[in-house]
Amino acid sequence: MSAYRDGDKVVVMLPSRLSKAEEEQWIATILERLEERERRRRPSDADLEIRARELSRRHLGGRAVPASVRWVGNQRTRWGSCTPDDGTIRLSTRLRGMPSWVVDYVLVHELAHLLVPGHGADFWKLVGNYPKAERARGYLEGVAAAAHLPMEGDGVAGDELPPECRHGVAG
């Protein structure tokens, strides 16, 4: 038994031996599981903000406190961006559906910019507190390469920009 999305439709595959009542019960169960799985993989803005605060507590000593964290659909060459002056963090909606540890990495990256605006050694030391940082960077670089998206420097946009410039994780 399985289910998947095909555009706006959900395709549910069940064994033909099930009775009509069993089919209906299984369809309801499978659709509920699919919805829950999608909800976990597509957190809301409020979920993102809660997650960012937890990641700050866990990996940055709780020192990075964002004013807001939200999804945006207008980032085509960045995974995320941060404006340290007002404490806002934005993540590209292209991250939705990616593994949570990848989204967490982008959040930690942007949270670190609330403490260190540029991409110097102090910044990367903070990002390195996230145990899956290198793995997530490799994942994002692979996604960017497969989609033929531009990658600057070592895969993080803004590496060559002055600290006061907005930046983002390339991809």
BELJO-V190945 format. One record per backbone hydrogen bond with DSSP energy under -0.5 kcal/mol. NH is the residue of the N-H (numbers start at 0). CO is the residue of the C=O. Records with the same first field share a line. If there is no record, write none. Layout:
NH = CO ; CO
//
This chain:
1 = 12
3 = 10
5 = 8
8 = 5
10 = 3 ; 8
11 = 9
12 = 1
13 = 11
17 = 14
22 = 18
23 = 19
24 = 20
25 = 21
26 = 22
27 = 23
28 = 24
29 = 25
30 = 26
31 = 27
32 = 28
33 = 29
34 = 30
35 = 31
36 = 32
37 = 33
38 = 34
39 = 35
40 = 36
41 = 37
47 = 43
48 = 44
49 = 45
50 = 46
51 = 47
52 = 48
53 = 49
54 = 50
55 = 51
56 = 52
57 = 53
58 = 54
59 = 54 ; 55
61 = 55
62 = 59
64 = 62
65 = 63
66 = 86
67 = 86
69 = 88
71 = 90
75 = 73
78 = 168
80 = 89
82 = 87
83 = 81
85 = 82
86 = 82
87 = 82
88 = 67
89 = 80
90 = 69
91 = 78
92 = 71
94 = 91
95 = 92
96 = 40
97 = 94
101 = 98
102 = 98
103 = 99
104 = 100
105 = 101
106 = 102
107 = 103
108 = 104
109 = 105
110 = 106
111 = 107
112 = 108
113 = 109 ; 110
114 = 110 ; 111
115 = 111
123 = 119
124 = 120
125 = 121
126 = 122
127 = 123
128 = 125
129 = 126
130 = 128
132 = 129
135 = 131
136 = 132
137 = 133
138 = 134
139 = 135
140 = 136
141 = 137
142 = 138
143 = 139
144 = 140
145 = 141
146 = 142
147 = 144
148 = 143
154 = 151
155 = 151
156 = 154
158 = 155
160 = 157
164 = 161
167 = 156
168 = 79
169 = 167
170 = 76
//
